[in-house]
Amino acid sequence: MPAAKAPKAPTAPEDAYTAAPFVPEGADLTALRRAAAGCRGCPLHRAATQTVFGAGSTDARVMLVGEQPGDQEDRQGKPFVGPAGKLLDRALEEAGIDPAGAYVTNAVKHFKFTRAEPRKRRIHKAPTLREMTACGPWLAAELALVEPELIVVLGATAGKALLGSAFRVGEVRGTVLEREIHGRPERLVPTVHPSSVLRARDDDRRAAFQGLVADLEVAAHALG
């Protein structure tokens, strides 16, 4: 008899990535944060130290959305507590936006990284579009609870997560966009991620910082 055929390979696990089953309906921010700590919607939770959920009040007028937690955020469990977060706070203050009054979060809630050798420094690795999409239900839940007057989109990854894969931050930074996001009409101001300012060459860093401040001033004016 001929040998039995091998079973057909299952659909790639990536096709099933989604946080949706982990997001409780009707939850407040405290319950959402607690539920997010147990999210297994994609494999990024396996290497990360912990889920890094958003921080701030449901009364916040502005929501800042970045890419993903960095090394310090992953260790401390809070968004934007590393060098990029400190630079962002300074830029917000110069633009006339109180950092303490903003809700800050990321499109992806787990730190994605690589390292050349064990125990070496963890190096940020950009999440895939599928990983961003998988994490979308958490961001949708945050938006529904906070109902911000304005979303500041920090960088290309956050822009793709909110506005689609065709998003290019250089084409729309510093402008006020009106789009439907997760079923809600939203106003958004895209700008660069503050980490890009830190990566700029020494002689370009001042100009890069002032560009970020100028974009945030557009956001401050839009808030009125």
Secondary structure as GFF3:
##gff-version 3
##sequence-region A 1 224
A	DSSP	three_ten_helix	13	16	.	.	.	ID=ss1
A	DSSP	three_ten_helix	20	22	.	.	.	ID=ss2
A	DSSP	alpha_helix	29	36	.	.	.	ID=ss3
A	DSSP	three_ten_helix	43	46	.	.	.	ID=ss4
A	DSSP	beta_strand	62	66	.	.	.	ID=ss5
A	DSSP	alpha_helix	71	76	.	.	.	ID=ss6
A	DSSP	alpha_helix	83	95	.	.	.	ID=ss7
A	DSSP	three_ten_helix	99	101	.	.	.	ID=ss8
A	DSSP	beta_strand	103	106	.	.	.	ID=ss9
A	DSSP	beta_strand	113	114	.	.	.	ID=ss10
A	DSSP	beta_strand	123	124	.	.	.	ID=ss11
A	DSSP	alpha_helix	129	146	.	.	.	ID=ss12
A	DSSP	beta_strand	150	154	.	.	.	ID=ss13
A	DSSP	alpha_helix	156	163	.	.	.	ID=ss14
A	DSSP	alpha_helix	169	172	.	.	.	ID=ss15
A	DSSP	beta_strand	177	181	.	.	.	ID=ss16
A	DSSP	beta_strand	184	191	.	.	.	ID=ss17
A	DSSP	alpha_helix	194	199	.	.	.	ID=ss18
A	DSSP	alpha_helix	202	223	.	.	.	ID=ss19
###
